[in-house]
Amino acid sequence: MIDSGSRAERWVATRWPAIRARGLWHFVLLRGVLFWGGLMFFAMLVMLAVKFGIGHPRFPLLVGVDAGLCLIGGLVWGLTTWFLNERLYRALLISKKLP
């Protein structure tokens, strides 16, 4: 384990090997789509309900658009986070800060 470096480096050094062992799509679907996309979906749902009200005639359409955009956003967030963490992990391996 590394004693110095940024918080991100310490996190990648300690937690990333177990996360990466589960695989790319497990990470993207669980942490990207379900966690990040789900949080964004509910946050946007609340904002839409406050702004337009649930009785608005186009509210179901807005919810559908919200769901689609948050799904895509979760996929993008998950993939981006995976590849950035992989890049940092490999850099730490090359610099021999990891076993």
Buried (B, 14 or more C-beta within 10 A) or exposed (E): EBEEBEEEBBBBBEEBEEBBEEEEEEBBBBBBBEBBBBEBBEEBBEEBBEEEEEEEEEBEEBBEEBBEBBBEBBBBBBBEBBEEBBEBBEEBEEEEBBE
